[in-house]
């Protein structure tokens, strides 16, 4: 019985801390325009009307082709 009480008390404390954090987030969302904009952008992918999104995905190098290092040296098999 004592273990169960201890476990429930710990869970209760954790839930109380979560409530405090959620209340802080609610305050930020209601009163901090910059925070609201940050969440809208990061979590929901929203944009301003004058913005565009560009997805830049670099092409992976072909492992069969030799690669040139920034020092100008060639890596890999050179025929």
N, CA, C and O atoms as a Maestro MAE file, in Angstrom:
{
 s_m_m2io_version
 :::
 2.0.0
}

f_m_ct {
 s_m_title
 :::
 protein
 m_atom[316] {
  # First column is atom index #
  i_m_mmod_type
  r_m_x_coord
  r_m_y_coord
  r_m_z_coord
  i_m_residue_number
  s_m_chain_name
  s_m_pdb_residue_name
  s_m_pdb_atom_name
  i_m_atomic_number
  :::
  1 25 0.812 -1.192 0.000 1 A "UNK " " N  " 7
  2 3 0.000 0.000 0.000 1 A "UNK " " CA " 6
  3 2 0.859 1.260 0.000 1 A "UNK " " C  " 6
  4 15 0.528 2.229 -0.683 1 A "UNK " " O  " 8
  5 25 1.944 1.261 0.746 2 A "UNK " " N  " 7
  6 3 2.815 2.423 0.837 2 A "UNK " " CA " 6
  7 2 3.495 2.716 -0.502 2 A "UNK " " C  " 6
  8 15 3.645 3.876 -0.884 2 A "UNK " " O  " 8
  9 25 3.907 1.655 -1.219 3 A "UNK " " N  " 7
  10 3 4.529 1.834 -2.537 3 A "UNK " " CA " 6
  11 2 3.555 2.475 -3.519 3 A "UNK " " C  " 6
  12 15 3.912 3.353 -4.304 3 A "UNK " " O  " 8
  13 25 2.322 2.007 -3.448 4 A "UNK " " N  " 7
  14 3 1.309 2.535 -4.353 4 A "UNK " " CA " 6
  15 2 1.057 4.019 -4.061 4 A "UNK " " C  " 6
  16 15 0.907 4.822 -4.982 4 A "UNK " " O  " 8
  17 25 1.014 4.369 -2.795 5 A "UNK " " N  " 7
  18 3 0.816 5.767 -2.402 5 A "UNK " " CA " 6
  19 2 1.976 6.626 -2.887 5 A "UNK " " C  " 6
  20 15 1.767 7.727 -3.398 5 A "UNK " " O  " 8
  21 25 3.184 6.130 -2.729 6 A "UNK " " N  " 7
  22 3 4.370 6.851 -3.186 6 A "UNK " " CA " 6
  23 2 4.344 7.044 -4.695 6 A "UNK " " C  " 6
  24 15 4.647 8.129 -5.192 6 A "UNK " " O  " 8
  25 25 3.985 6.003 -5.416 7 A "UNK " " N  " 7
  26 3 3.920 6.079 -6.878 7 A "UNK " " CA " 6
  27 2 2.855 7.073 -7.317 7 A "UNK " " C  " 6
  28 15 3.076 7.858 -8.239 7 A "UNK " " O  " 8
  29 25 1.708 7.041 -6.663 8 A "UNK " " N  " 7
  30 3 0.634 7.970 -7.017 8 A "UNK " " CA " 6
  31 2 1.011 9.411 -6.677 8 A "UNK " " C  " 6
  32 15 0.666 10.334 -7.414 8 A "UNK " " O  " 8
  33 25 1.704 9.600 -5.582 9 A "UNK " " N  " 7
  34 3 2.161 10.945 -5.208 9 A "UNK " " CA " 6
  35 2 3.151 11.482 -6.240 9 A "UNK " " C  " 6
  36 15 3.084 12.651 -6.621 9 A "UNK " " O  " 8
  37 25 4.058 10.635 -6.687 10 A "UNK " " N  " 7
  38 3 5.030 11.044 -7.708 10 A "UNK " " CA " 6
  39 2 4.324 11.385 -9.011 10 A "UNK " " C  " 6
  40 15 4.659 12.375 -9.662 10 A "UNK " " O  " 8
  41 25 3.356 10.574 -9.389 11 A "UNK " " N  " 7
  42 3 2.600 10.842 -10.614 11 A "UNK " " CA " 6
  43 2 1.815 12.142 -10.479 11 A "UNK " " C  " 6
  44 15 1.737 12.932 -11.420 11 A "UNK " " O  " 8
  45 25 1.240 12.354 -9.313 12 A "UNK " " N  " 7
  46 3 0.486 13.580 -9.058 12 A "UNK " " CA " 6
  47 2 1.401 14.807 -9.193 12 A "UNK " " C  " 6
  48 15 1.020 15.803 -9.809 12 A "UNK " " O  " 8
  49 25 2.587 14.733 -8.625 13 A "UNK " " N  " 7
  50 3 3.542 15.843 -8.715 13 A "UNK " " CA " 6
  51 2 3.929 16.114 -10.168 13 A "UNK " " C  " 6
  52 15 4.027 17.267 -10.586 13 A "UNK " " O  " 8
  53 25 4.143 15.065 -10.917 14 A "UNK " " N  " 7
  54 3 4.497 15.214 -12.329 14 A "UNK " " CA " 6
  55 2 3.352 15.882 -13.095 14 A "UNK " " C  " 6
  56 15 3.589 16.755 -13.929 14 A "UNK " " O  " 8
  57 25 2.136 15.479 -12.816 15 A "UNK " " N  " 7
  58 3 0.977 16.069 -13.494 15 A "UNK " " CA " 6
  59 2 0.791 17.534 -13.105 15 A "UNK " " C  " 6
  60 15 0.402 18.351 -13.940 15 A "UNK " " O  " 8
  61 25 1.062 17.871 -11.852 16 A "UNK " " N  " 7
  62 3 0.975 19.263 -11.422 16 A "UNK " " CA " 6
  63 2 2.008 20.130 -12.147 16 A "UNK " " C  " 6
  64 15 1.713 21.261 -12.532 16 A "UNK " " O  " 8
  65 25 3.211 19.598 -12.329 17 A "UNK " " N  " 7
  66 3 4.244 20.328 -13.073 17 A "UNK " " CA " 6
  67 2 3.827 20.515 -14.534 17 A "UNK " " C  " 6
  68 15 4.060 21.571 -15.122 17 A "UNK " " O  " 8
  69 25 3.213 19.491 -15.108 18 A "UNK " " N  " 7
  70 3 2.741 19.588 -16.481 18 A "UNK " " CA " 6
  71 2 1.648 20.655 -16.602 18 A "UNK " " C  " 6
  72 15 1.607 21.394 -17.586 18 A "UNK " " O  " 8
  73 25 0.774 20.734 -15.614 19 A "UNK " " N  " 7
  74 3 -0.282 21.752 -15.611 19 A "UNK " " CA " 6
  75 2 0.334 23.152 -15.581 19 A "UNK " " C  " 6
  76 15 -0.118 24.045 -16.297 19 A "UNK " " O  " 8
  77 25 1.352 23.341 -14.763 20 A "UNK " " N  " 7
  78 3 2.025 24.638 -14.685 20 A "UNK " " CA " 6
  79 2 2.615 25.007 -16.050 20 A "UNK " " C  " 6
  80 15 2.460 26.139 -16.509 20 A "UNK " " O  " 8
  81 25 3.285 24.058 -16.693 21 A "UNK " " N  " 7
  82 3 3.879 24.308 -18.010 21 A "UNK " " CA " 6
  83 2 2.806 24.637 -19.046 21 A "UNK " " C  " 6
  84 15 2.983 25.548 -19.856 21 A "UNK " " O  " 8
  85 25 1.708 23.909 -19.023 22 A "UNK " " N  " 7
  86 3 0.636 24.162 -19.984 22 A "UNK " " CA " 6
  87 2 -0.003 25.527 -19.755 22 A "UNK " " C  " 6
  88 15 -0.364 26.205 -20.717 22 A "UNK " " O  " 8
  89 25 -0.148 25.936 -18.510 23 A "UNK " " N  " 7
  90 3 -0.692 27.267 -18.216 23 A "UNK " " CA " 6
  91 2 0.242 28.366 -18.733 23 A "UNK " " C  " 6
  92 15 -0.213 29.387 -19.249 23 A "UNK " " O  " 8
  93 25 1.545 28.145 -18.587 24 A "UNK " " N  " 7
  94 3 2.516 29.114 -19.121 24 A "UNK " " CA " 6
  95 2 2.385 29.209 -20.636 24 A "UNK " " C  " 6
  96 15 2.412 30.302 -21.203 24 A "UNK " " O  " 8
  97 25 2.244 28.062 -21.283 25 A "UNK " " N  " 7
  98 3 2.106 28.073 -22.739 25 A "UNK " " CA " 6
  99 2 0.812 28.750 -23.167 25 A "UNK " " C  " 6
  100 15 0.796 29.468 -24.166 25 A "UNK " " O  " 8
  101 25 -0.255 28.537 -22.439 26 A "UNK " " N  " 7
  102 3 -1.520 29.202 -22.750 26 A "UNK " " CA " 6
  103 2 -1.346 30.714 -22.659 26 A "UNK " " C  " 6
  104 15 -1.812 31.450 -23.529 26 A "UNK " " O  " 8
  105 25 -0.673 31.180 -21.599 27 A "UNK " " N  " 7
  106 3 -0.429 32.618 -21.452 27 A "UNK " " CA " 6
  107 2 0.380 33.170 -22.627 27 A "UNK " " C  " 6
  108 15 0.075 34.236 -23.160 27 A "UNK " " O  " 8
  109 25 1.408 32.430 -23.015 28 A "UNK " " N  " 7
  110 3 2.224 32.868 -24.151 28 A "UNK " " CA " 6
  111 2 1.400 32.927 -25.436 28 A "UNK " " C  " 6
  112 15 1.493 33.893 -26.193 28 A "UNK " " O  " 8
  113 25 0.606 31.911 -25.676 29 A "UNK " " N  " 7
  114 3 -0.205 31.876 -26.888 29 A "UNK " " CA " 6
  115 2 -1.247 32.992 -26.909 29 A "UNK " " C  " 6
  116 15 -1.576 33.506 -27.978 29 A "UNK " " O  " 8
  117 25 -1.761 33.368 -25.760 30 A "UNK " " N  " 7
  118 3 -2.783 34.401 -25.694 30 A "UNK " " CA " 6
  119 2 -2.210 35.817 -25.730 30 A "UNK " " C  " 6
  120 15 -2.888 36.748 -26.166 30 A "UNK " " O  " 8
  121 25 -0.955 35.990 -25.272 31 A "UNK " " N  " 7
  122 3 -0.447 37.350 -25.080 31 A "UNK " " CA " 6
  123 2 0.865 37.670 -25.795 31 A "UNK " " C  " 6
  124 15 1.258 38.836 -25.839 31 A "UNK " " O  " 8
  125 25 1.544 36.689 -26.347 32 A "UNK " " N  " 7
  126 3 2.843 36.927 -26.990 32 A "UNK " " CA " 6
  127 2 2.728 36.605 -28.477 32 A "UNK " " C  " 6
  128 15 2.750 35.442 -28.879 32 A "UNK " " O  " 8
  129 25 2.605 37.662 -29.286 33 A "UNK " " N  " 7
  130 3 2.400 37.490 -30.724 33 A "UNK " " CA " 6
  131 2 3.592 36.796 -31.374 33 A "UNK " " C  " 6
  132 15 3.413 35.972 -32.271 33 A "UNK " " O  " 8
  133 25 4.799 37.118 -30.935 34 A "UNK " " N  " 7
  134 3 5.986 36.489 -31.524 34 A "UNK " " CA " 6
  135 2 6.013 34.986 -31.234 34 A "UNK " " C  " 6
  136 15 6.373 34.196 -32.107 34 A "UNK " " O  " 8
  137 25 5.640 34.593 -30.034 35 A "UNK " " N  " 7
  138 3 5.594 33.167 -29.702 35 A "UNK " " CA " 6
  139 2 4.535 32.463 -30.538 35 A "UNK " " C  " 6
  140 15 4.766 31.371 -31.056 35 A "UNK " " O  " 8
  141 25 3.373 33.094 -30.666 36 A "UNK " " N  " 7
  142 3 2.293 32.513 -31.459 36 A "UNK " " CA " 6
  143 2 2.737 32.327 -32.911 36 A "UNK " " C  " 6
  144 15 2.457 31.297 -33.526 36 A "UNK " " O  " 8
  145 25 3.431 33.333 -33.454 37 A "UNK " " N  " 7
  146 3 3.926 33.230 -34.826 37 A "UNK " " CA " 6
  147 2 4.957 32.105 -34.954 37 A "UNK " " C  " 6
  148 15 4.953 31.361 -35.935 37 A "UNK " " O  " 8
  149 25 5.830 31.986 -33.964 38 A "UNK " " N  " 7
  150 3 6.850 30.925 -33.976 38 A "UNK " " CA " 6
  151 2 6.188 29.549 -34.015 38 A "UNK " " C  " 6
  152 15 6.579 28.692 -34.808 38 A "UNK " " O  " 8
  153 25 5.191 29.338 -33.165 39 A "UNK " " N  " 7
  154 3 4.493 28.048 -33.131 39 A "UNK " " CA " 6
  155 2 3.767 27.798 -34.450 39 A "UNK " " C  " 6
  156 15 3.795 26.686 -34.978 39 A "UNK " " O  " 8
  157 25 3.119 28.834 -34.978 40 A "UNK " " N  " 7
  158 3 2.384 28.690 -36.243 40 A "UNK " " CA " 6
  159 2 3.335 28.276 -37.369 40 A "UNK " " C  " 6
  160 15 2.978 27.456 -38.215 40 A "UNK " " O  " 8
  161 25 4.526 28.837 -37.378 41 A "UNK " " N  " 7
  162 3 5.502 28.516 -38.423 41 A "UNK " " CA " 6
  163 2 6.077 27.110 -38.236 41 A "UNK " " C  " 6
  164 15 6.092 26.306 -39.167 41 A "UNK " " O  " 8
  165 25 6.551 26.827 -37.016 42 A "UNK " " N  " 7
  166 3 7.254 25.568 -36.767 42 A "UNK " " CA " 6
  167 2 6.327 24.360 -36.739 42 A "UNK " " C  " 6
  168 15 6.643 23.313 -37.304 42 A "UNK " " O  " 8
  169 25 5.192 24.507 -36.086 43 A "UNK " " N  " 7
  170 3 4.332 23.354 -35.872 43 A "UNK " " CA " 6
  171 2 3.344 23.145 -37.012 43 A "UNK " " C  " 6
  172 15 2.984 22.011 -37.329 43 A "UNK " " O  " 8
  173 25 2.904 24.250 -37.630 44 A "UNK " " N  " 7
  174 3 1.846 24.136 -38.620 44 A "UNK " " CA " 6
  175 2 2.269 24.591 -40.021 44 A "UNK " " C  " 6
  176 15 1.452 24.583 -40.941 44 A "UNK " " O  " 8
  177 25 3.533 24.985 -40.192 45 A "UNK " " N  " 7
  178 3 4.043 25.340 -41.510 45 A "UNK " " CA " 6
  179 2 3.380 26.566 -42.115 45 A "UNK " " C  " 6
  180 15 3.321 26.687 -43.339 45 A "UNK " " O  " 8
  181 25 2.884 27.471 -41.297 46 A "UNK " " N  " 7
  182 3 2.193 28.653 -41.809 46 A "UNK " " CA " 6
  183 2 3.197 29.713 -42.253 46 A "UNK " " C  " 6
  184 15 4.322 29.776 -41.758 46 A "UNK " " O  " 8
  185 25 2.761 30.541 -43.198 47 A "UNK " " N  " 7
  186 3 3.590 31.605 -43.754 47 A "UNK " " CA " 6
  187 2 2.842 32.925 -43.720 47 A "UNK " " C  " 6
  188 15 1.618 32.966 -43.597 47 A "UNK " " O  " 8
  189 25 3.607 34.003 -43.832 48 A "UNK " " N  " 7
  190 3 2.987 35.309 -44.041 48 A "UNK " " CA " 6
  191 2 2.576 35.388 -45.504 48 A "UNK " " C  " 6
  192 15 3.063 34.620 -46.334 48 A "UNK " " O  " 8
  193 25 1.684 36.310 -45.817 49 A "UNK " " N  " 7
  194 3 1.152 36.389 -47.187 49 A "UNK " " CA " 6
  195 2 2.223 36.733 -48.218 49 A "UNK " " C  " 6
  196 15 2.064 36.394 -49.390 49 A "UNK " " O  " 8
  197 25 3.303 37.392 -47.819 50 A "UNK " " N  " 7
  198 3 4.346 37.778 -48.769 50 A "UNK " " CA " 6
  199 2 5.545 36.826 -48.759 50 A "UNK " " C  " 6
  200 15 6.602 37.177 -49.283 50 A "UNK " " O  " 8
  201 25 5.410 35.645 -48.182 51 A "UNK " " N  " 7
  202 3 6.514 34.694 -48.091 51 A "UNK " " CA " 6
  203 2 6.287 33.482 -48.984 51 A "UNK " " C  " 6
  204 15 5.156 33.113 -49.300 51 A "UNK " " O  " 8
  205 25 7.398 32.883 -49.375 52 A "UNK " " N  " 7
  206 3 7.367 31.642 -50.145 52 A "UNK " " CA " 6
  207 2 8.316 30.652 -49.480 52 A "UNK " " C  " 6
  208 15 9.293 31.045 -48.843 52 A "UNK " " O  " 8
  209 25 8.024 29.387 -49.632 53 A "UNK " " N  " 7
  210 3 8.879 28.339 -49.068 53 A "UNK " " CA " 6
  211 2 9.668 27.694 -50.198 53 A "UNK " " C  " 6
  212 15 9.118 27.357 -51.246 53 A "UNK " " O  " 8
  213 25 10.948 27.532 -49.970 54 A "UNK " " N  " 7
  214 3 11.812 26.828 -50.913 54 A "UNK " " CA " 6
  215 2 12.397 25.629 -50.190 54 A "UNK " " C  " 6
  216 15 13.094 25.785 -49.187 54 A "UNK " " O  " 8
  217 25 12.122 24.447 -50.685 55 A "UNK " " N  " 7
  218 3 12.717 23.238 -50.132 55 A "UNK " " CA " 6
  219 2 13.998 22.948 -50.887 55 A "UNK " " C  " 6
  220 15 13.983 22.746 -52.102 55 A "UNK " " O  " 8
  221 25 15.090 22.929 -50.174 56 A "UNK " " N  " 7
  222 3 16.389 22.677 -50.788 56 A "UNK " " CA " 6
  223 2 16.874 21.331 -50.292 56 A "UNK " " C  " 6
  224 15 17.220 21.170 -49.122 56 A "UNK " " O  " 8
  225 25 16.894 20.379 -51.187 57 A "UNK " " N  " 7
  226 3 17.374 19.042 -50.865 57 A "UNK " " CA " 6
  227 2 18.578 18.749 -51.741 57 A "UNK " " C  " 6
  228 15 18.423 18.478 -52.932 57 A "UNK " " O  " 8
  229 25 19.778 18.798 -51.171 58 A "UNK " " N  " 7
  230 3 20.954 18.527 -51.993 58 A "UNK " " CA " 6
  231 2 20.931 17.100 -52.530 58 A "UNK " " C  " 6
  232 15 20.495 16.167 -51.855 58 A "UNK " " O  " 8
  233 25 21.403 16.962 -53.736 59 A "UNK " " N  " 7
  234 3 21.471 15.646 -54.361 59 A "UNK " " CA " 6
  235 2 22.680 14.913 -53.798 59 A "UNK " " C  " 6
  236 15 23.781 15.459 -53.741 59 A "UNK " " O  " 8
  237 25 22.463 13.690 -53.390 60 A "UNK " " N  " 7
  238 3 23.555 12.881 -52.849 60 A "UNK " " CA " 6
  239 2 24.535 12.561 -53.971 60 A "UNK " " C  " 6
  240 15 24.116 12.250 -55.085 60 A "UNK " " O  " 8
  241 25 25.832 12.634 -53.691 61 A "UNK " " N  " 7
  242 3 26.817 12.328 -54.724 61 A "UNK " " CA " 6
  243 2 26.751 10.867 -55.152 61 A "UNK " " C  " 6
  244 15 26.451 9.985 -54.348 61 A "UNK " " O  " 8
  245 25 27.033 10.626 -56.420 62 A "UNK " " N  " 7
  246 3 27.061 9.270 -56.958 62 A "UNK " " CA " 6
  247 2 28.329 8.595 -56.434 62 A "UNK " " C  " 6
  248 15 29.431 9.067 -56.713 62 A "UNK " " O  " 8
  249 25 28.193 7.501 -55.680 63 A "UNK " " N  " 7
  250 3 29.384 6.858 -55.113 63 A "UNK " " CA " 6
  251 2 30.321 6.299 -56.174 63 A "UNK " " C  " 6
  252 15 31.487 6.035 -55.884 63 A "UNK " " O  " 8
  253 25 29.834 6.113 -57.401 64 A "UNK " " N  " 7
  254 3 30.688 5.571 -58.461 64 A "UNK " " CA " 6
  255 2 31.607 6.643 -59.045 64 A "UNK " " C  " 6
  256 15 32.619 6.315 -59.663 64 A "UNK " " O  " 8
  257 25 31.266 7.922 -58.856 65 A "UNK " " N  " 7
  258 3 32.086 9.000 -59.411 65 A "UNK " " CA " 6
  259 2 33.080 9.484 -58.371 65 A "UNK " " C  " 6
  260 15 32.749 9.570 -57.189 65 A "UNK " " O  " 8
  261 25 34.291 9.801 -58.797 66 A "UNK " " N  " 7
  262 3 35.266 10.344 -57.843 66 A "UNK " " CA " 6
  263 2 34.820 11.734 -57.383 66 A "UNK " " C  " 6
  264 15 34.214 12.486 -58.146 66 A "UNK " " O  " 8
  265 25 35.125 12.059 -56.140 67 A "UNK " " N  " 7
  266 3 34.755 13.345 -55.569 67 A "UNK " " CA " 6
  267 2 35.990 14.205 -55.397 67 A "UNK " " C  " 6
  268 15 37.076 13.701 -55.110 67 A "UNK " " O  " 8
  269 25 35.819 15.512 -55.576 68 A "UNK " " N  " 7
  270 3 36.916 16.454 -55.400 68 A "UNK " " CA " 6
  271 2 36.754 17.114 -54.040 68 A "UNK " " C  " 6
  272 15 35.688 17.637 -53.714 68 A "UNK " " O  " 8
  273 25 37.831 17.085 -53.245 69 A "UNK " " N  " 7
  274 3 37.804 17.704 -51.927 69 A "UNK " " CA " 6
  275 2 37.967 19.216 -52.082 69 A "UNK " " C  " 6
  276 15 38.349 19.683 -53.155 69 A "UNK " " O  " 8
  277 25 37.683 19.992 -51.027 70 A "UNK " " N  " 7
  278 3 37.889 21.443 -51.099 70 A "UNK " " CA " 6
  279 2 39.342 21.830 -51.401 70 A "UNK " " C  " 6
  280 15 39.610 22.925 -51.896 70 A "UNK " " O  " 8
  281 25 40.265 20.930 -51.102 71 A "UNK " " N  " 7
  282 3 41.687 21.193 -51.394 71 A "UNK " " CA " 6
  283 2 42.042 20.865 -52.842 71 A "UNK " " C  " 6
  284 15 43.184 21.067 -53.255 71 A "UNK " " O  " 8
  285 25 41.097 20.371 -53.605 72 A "UNK " " N  " 7
  286 3 41.344 20.045 -55.004 72 A "UNK " " CA " 6
  287 2 41.819 18.628 -55.231 72 A "UNK " " C  " 6
  288 15 42.137 18.267 -56.364 72 A "UNK " " O  " 8
  289 25 41.878 17.820 -54.201 73 A "UNK " " N  " 7
  290 3 42.323 16.452 -54.338 73 A "UNK " " CA " 6
  291 2 41.148 15.571 -54.760 73 A "UNK " " C  " 6
  292 15 40.005 15.838 -54.388 73 A "UNK " " O  " 8
  293 25 41.424 14.537 -55.524 74 A "UNK " " N  " 7
  294 3 40.390 13.637 -55.979 74 A "UNK " " CA " 6
  295 2 40.344 12.428 -55.068 74 A "UNK " " C  " 6
  296 15 41.362 11.796 -54.783 74 A "UNK " " O  " 8
  297 25 39.122 12.118 -54.612 75 A "UNK " " N  " 7
  298 3 38.915 10.950 -53.766 75 A "UNK " " CA " 6
  299 2 38.235 9.859 -54.575 75 A "UNK " " C  " 6
  300 15 37.514 10.146 -55.530 75 A "UNK " " O  " 8
  301 25 38.460 8.630 -54.200 76 A "UNK " " N  " 7
  302 3 37.795 7.520 -54.872 76 A "UNK " " CA " 6
  303 2 38.651 6.944 -55.979 76 A "UNK " " C  " 6
  304 15 39.791 7.363 -56.181 76 A "UNK " " O  " 8
  305 25 38.093 5.977 -56.698 77 A "UNK " " N  " 7
  306 3 38.819 5.317 -57.783 77 A "UNK " " CA " 6
  307 2 38.825 6.205 -59.009 77 A "UNK " " C  " 6
  308 15 37.776 6.643 -59.482 77 A "UNK " " O  " 8
  309 25 40.001 6.461 -59.511 78 A "UNK " " N  " 7
  310 3 40.129 7.247 -60.746 78 A "UNK " " CA " 6
  311 2 40.631 6.304 -61.818 78 A "UNK " " C  " 6
  312 15 41.690 5.697 -61.657 78 A "UNK " " O  " 8
  313 25 39.880 6.165 -62.929 79 A "UNK " " N  " 7
  314 3 40.318 5.235 -63.976 79 A "UNK " " CA " 6
  315 2 41.530 5.720 -64.722 79 A "UNK " " C  " 6
  316 15 42.009 5.040 -65.630 79 A "UNK " " O  " 8
  :::
 }
 m_bond[315] {
  # First column is bond index #
  i_m_from
  i_m_to
  i_m_order
  :::
  1 1 2 1
  2 2 3 1
  3 3 4 2
  4 3 5 1
  5 5 6 1
  6 6 7 1
  7 7 8 2
  8 7 9 1
  9 9 10 1
  10 10 11 1
  11 11 12 2
  12 11 13 1
  13 13 14 1
  14 14 15 1
  15 15 16 2
  16 15 17 1
  17 17 18 1
  18 18 19 1
  19 19 20 2
  20 19 21 1
  21 21 22 1
  22 22 23 1
  23 23 24 2
  24 23 25 1
  25 25 26 1
  26 26 27 1
  27 27 28 2
  28 27 29 1
  29 29 30 1
  30 30 31 1
  31 31 32 2
  32 31 33 1
  33 33 34 1
  34 34 35 1
  35 35 36 2
  36 35 37 1
  37 37 38 1
  38 38 39 1
  39 39 40 2
  40 39 41 1
  41 41 42 1
  42 42 43 1
  43 43 44 2
  44 43 45 1
  45 45 46 1
  46 46 47 1
  47 47 48 2
  48 47 49 1
  49 49 50 1
  50 50 51 1
  51 51 52 2
  52 51 53 1
  53 53 54 1
  54 54 55 1
  55 55 56 2
  56 55 57 1
  57 57 58 1
  58 58 59 1
  59 59 60 2
  60 59 61 1
  61 61 62 1
  62 62 63 1
  63 63 64 2
  64 63 65 1
  65 65 66 1
  66 66 67 1
  67 67 68 2
  68 67 69 1
  69 69 70 1
  70 70 71 1
  71 71 72 2
  72 71 73 1
  73 73 74 1
  74 74 75 1
  75 75 76 2
  76 75 77 1
  77 77 78 1
  78 78 79 1
  79 79 80 2
  80 79 81 1
  81 81 82 1
  82 82 83 1
  83 83 84 2
  84 83 85 1
  85 85 86 1
  86 86 87 1
  87 87 88 2
  88 87 89 1
  89 89 90 1
  90 90 91 1
  91 91 92 2
  92 91 93 1
  93 93 94 1
  94 94 95 1
  95 95 96 2
  96 95 97 1
  97 97 98 1
  98 98 99 1
  99 99 100 2
  100 99 101 1
  101 101 102 1
  102 102 103 1
  103 103 104 2
  104 103 105 1
  105 105 106 1
  106 106 107 1
  107 107 108 2
  108 107 109 1
  109 109 110 1
  110 110 111 1
  111 111 112 2
  112 111 113 1
  113 113 114 1
  114 114 115 1
  115 115 116 2
  116 115 117 1
  117 117 118 1
  118 118 119 1
  119 119 120 2
  120 119 121 1
  121 121 122 1
  122 122 123 1
  123 123 124 2
  124 123 125 1
  125 125 126 1
  126 126 127 1
  127 127 128 2
  128 127 129 1
  129 129 130 1
  130 130 131 1
  131 131 132 2
  132 131 133 1
  133 133 134 1
  134 134 135 1
  135 135 136 2
  136 135 137 1
  137 137 138 1
  138 138 139 1
  139 139 140 2
  140 139 141 1
  141 141 142 1
  142 142 143 1
  143 143 144 2
  144 143 145 1
  145 145 146 1
  146 146 147 1
  147 147 148 2
  148 147 149 1
  149 149 150 1
  150 150 151 1
  151 151 152 2
  152 151 153 1
  153 153 154 1
  154 154 155 1
  155 155 156 2
  156 155 157 1
  157 157 158 1
  158 158 159 1
  159 159 160 2
  160 159 161 1
  161 161 162 1
  162 162 163 1
  163 163 164 2
  164 163 165 1
  165 165 166 1
  166 166 167 1
  167 167 168 2
  168 167 169 1
  169 169 170 1
  170 170 171 1
  171 171 172 2
  172 171 173 1
  173 173 174 1
  174 174 175 1
  175 175 176 2
  176 175 177 1
  177 177 178 1
  178 178 179 1
  179 179 180 2
  180 179 181 1
  181 181 182 1
  182 182 183 1
  183 183 184 2
  184 183 185 1
  185 185 186 1
  186 186 187 1
  187 187 188 2
  188 187 189 1
  189 189 190 1
  190 190 191 1
  191 191 192 2
  192 191 193 1
  193 193 194 1
  194 194 195 1
  195 195 196 2
  196 195 197 1
  197 197 198 1
  198 198 199 1
  199 199 200 2
  200 199 201 1
  201 201 202 1
  202 202 203 1
  203 203 204 2
  204 203 205 1
  205 205 206 1
  206 206 207 1
  207 207 208 2
  208 207 209 1
  209 209 210 1
  210 210 211 1
  211 211 212 2
  212 211 213 1
  213 213 214 1
  214 214 215 1
  215 215 216 2
  216 215 217 1
  217 217 218 1
  218 218 219 1
  219 219 220 2
  220 219 221 1
  221 221 222 1
  222 222 223 1
  223 223 224 2
  224 223 225 1
  225 225 226 1
  226 226 227 1
  227 227 228 2
  228 227 229 1
  229 229 230 1
  230 230 231 1
  231 231 232 2
  232 231 233 1
  233 233 234 1
  234 234 235 1
  235 235 236 2
  236 235 237 1
  237 237 238 1
  238 238 239 1
  239 239 240 2
  240 239 241 1
  241 241 242 1
  242 242 243 1
  243 243 244 2
  244 243 245 1
  245 245 246 1
  246 246 247 1
  247 247 248 2
  248 247 249 1
  249 249 250 1
  250 250 251 1
  251 251 252 2
  252 251 253 1
  253 253 254 1
  254 254 255 1
  255 255 256 2
  256 255 257 1
  257 257 258 1
  258 258 259 1
  259 259 260 2
  260 259 261 1
  261 261 262 1
  262 262 263 1
  263 263 264 2
  264 263 265 1
  265 265 266 1
  266 266 267 1
  267 267 268 2
  268 267 269 1
  269 269 270 1
  270 270 271 1
  271 271 272 2
  272 271 273 1
  273 273 274 1
  274 274 275 1
  275 275 276 2
  276 275 277 1
  277 277 278 1
  278 278 279 1
  279 279 280 2
  280 279 281 1
  281 281 282 1
  282 282 283 1
  283 283 284 2
  284 283 285 1
  285 285 286 1
  286 286 287 1
  287 287 288 2
  288 287 289 1
  289 289 290 1
  290 290 291 1
  291 291 292 2
  292 291 293 1
  293 293 294 1
  294 294 295 1
  295 295 296 2
  296 295 297 1
  297 297 298 1
  298 298 299 1
  299 299 300 2
  300 299 301 1
  301 301 302 1
  302 302 303 1
  303 303 304 2
  304 303 305 1
  305 305 306 1
  306 306 307 1
  307 307 308 2
  308 307 309 1
  309 309 310 1
  310 310 311 1
  311 311 312 2
  312 311 313 1
  313 313 314 1
  314 314 315 1
  315 315 316 2
  :::
 }
}
